[in-house]
Amino acid sequence: MKDEIHRKEYGIYDDEYSYLAFLESKLNHETFGLFHFIKDSNGEIPMDFIGRFENLQEDFKIVCDKLDISDHSLPQLLKRSYTHYTEAYTPKTKDLVYNLYKEEIEYFNFEFGE
């Protein structure tokens, strides 16, 4: 049901709608980019720390230490098994995503496949 709602929200009615088609027709960098959510009205990032999901437990510990919270453990409530995200990309989708998010990829030092 949730997937169906998201598909309708983005005007996706075809079960064969590809990731490439989504990127080419629906993705709006200014709306969906990370910087849209973390930059202030002056284009600055007014934060002293940004954690990464890839390092969730370690980065959560850093935040807890700064806030003087002794329990640094995050519970794992749901565990799913997925194929590596790189398997969903073609050379064309990889280039398209890089071009759309180049500023964020370079700022956060993201590497494809890490």
C-alpha positions as CSV (number, residue, x, y, z in Angstrom):
1,M,0.0,0.0,0.0
2,K,2.8,2.5,0.9
3,D,4.6,1.8,-2.4
4,E,1.3,2.3,-4.2
5,I,0.8,5.7,-2.5
6,H,4.4,6.8,-3.5
7,R,3.9,5.6,-7.0
8,K,0.7,7.7,-7.3
9,E,2.3,10.7,-5.7
10,Y,4.9,10.7,-8.5
11,G,2.6,9.9,-11.3
12,I,3.9,6.4,-11.7
13,Y,1.2,4.1,-13.0
14,D,3.2,1.6,-15.1
15,D,4.6,-1.4,-13.3
16,E,7.5,-1.3,-15.7
17,Y,8.5,2.3,-14.8
18,S,12.2,2.2,-14.6
19,Y,14.6,3.9,-12.3
20,L,16.0,5.7,-15.3
21,A,12.6,6.9,-16.4
22,F,12.0,8.2,-12.8
23,L,15.4,10.1,-12.8
24,E,14.8,11.5,-16.3
25,S,11.2,12.6,-15.8
26,K,10.5,13.3,-12.1
27,L,13.6,14.0,-10.2
28,N,14.0,17.7,-9.2
29,H,17.4,18.3,-7.7
30,E,16.4,21.4,-5.8
31,T,13.5,19.6,-4.1
32,F,15.1,16.3,-3.3
33,G,18.8,17.1,-2.9
34,L,20.3,16.9,0.6
35,F,21.4,20.5,0.5
36,H,17.7,21.5,0.1
37,F,17.1,20.3,3.7
38,I,20.4,21.3,5.4
39,K,21.4,24.7,3.9
40,D,20.0,27.9,5.4
41,S,18.6,30.8,3.4
42,N,22.1,32.1,2.8
43,G,23.3,28.8,1.3
44,E,25.3,27.9,4.4
45,I,25.2,24.7,6.4
46,P,24.7,25.8,10.0
47,M,25.6,22.6,11.6
48,D,28.7,21.4,13.4
49,F,28.1,17.7,12.7
50,I,26.3,15.7,10.1
51,G,26.1,12.0,10.7
52,R,26.0,9.4,8.0
53,F,23.6,6.5,7.8
54,E,26.5,4.3,6.8
55,N,28.0,5.0,10.2
56,L,24.8,5.3,12.1
57,Q,25.9,3.7,15.4
58,E,29.3,5.4,15.4
59,D,27.8,8.8,14.6
60,F,25.0,8.3,17.1
61,K,27.7,7.8,19.8
62,I,29.4,11.1,18.8
63,V,26.0,12.9,19.3
64,C,25.4,11.2,22.6
65,D,28.8,12.1,23.8
66,K,28.3,15.8,22.9
67,L,24.9,15.7,24.7
68,D,26.3,13.8,27.7
69,I,24.0,10.9,27.1
70,S,25.4,7.7,28.5
71,D,23.4,5.1,26.5
72,H,25.0,5.0,23.0
73,S,23.2,1.9,21.8
74,L,20.6,2.0,19.0
75,P,18.2,-0.9,18.8
76,Q,17.9,-2.8,15.6
77,L,14.1,-3.0,15.1
78,L,14.0,-4.2,11.6
79,K,16.5,-6.1,9.6
80,R,16.1,-6.6,5.9
81,S,18.4,-8.2,3.3
82,Y,18.9,-6.3,0.1
83,T,21.2,-6.6,-2.9
84,H,23.9,-3.9,-3.0
85,Y,22.6,-0.6,-4.3
86,T,25.1,-0.6,-7.1
87,E,23.3,-3.5,-8.8
88,A,20.4,-1.1,-9.5
89,Y,22.6,1.3,-11.5
90,T,23.5,1.3,-15.2
91,P,26.3,3.5,-16.5
92,K,23.6,6.0,-17.6
93,T,21.8,6.2,-14.3
94,K,25.1,6.4,-12.4
95,D,26.1,9.4,-14.5
96,L,22.7,11.0,-14.2
97,V,22.7,10.8,-10.4
98,Y,26.2,12.1,-10.3
99,N,25.4,15.1,-12.4
100,L,22.2,15.8,-10.4
101,Y,24.0,15.5,-7.0
102,K,27.5,16.4,-7.9
103,E,27.8,19.2,-5.2
104,E,26.5,16.8,-2.4
105,I,28.6,13.9,-3.6
106,E,31.8,15.9,-3.5
107,Y,30.9,17.7,-0.3
108,F,30.3,14.5,1.6
109,N,33.0,12.5,-0.2
110,F,30.6,9.9,-1.4
111,E,32.1,7.1,-3.5
112,F,30.0,4.9,-5.7
113,G,30.1,1.4,-4.3
114,E,31.3,2.3,-0.8
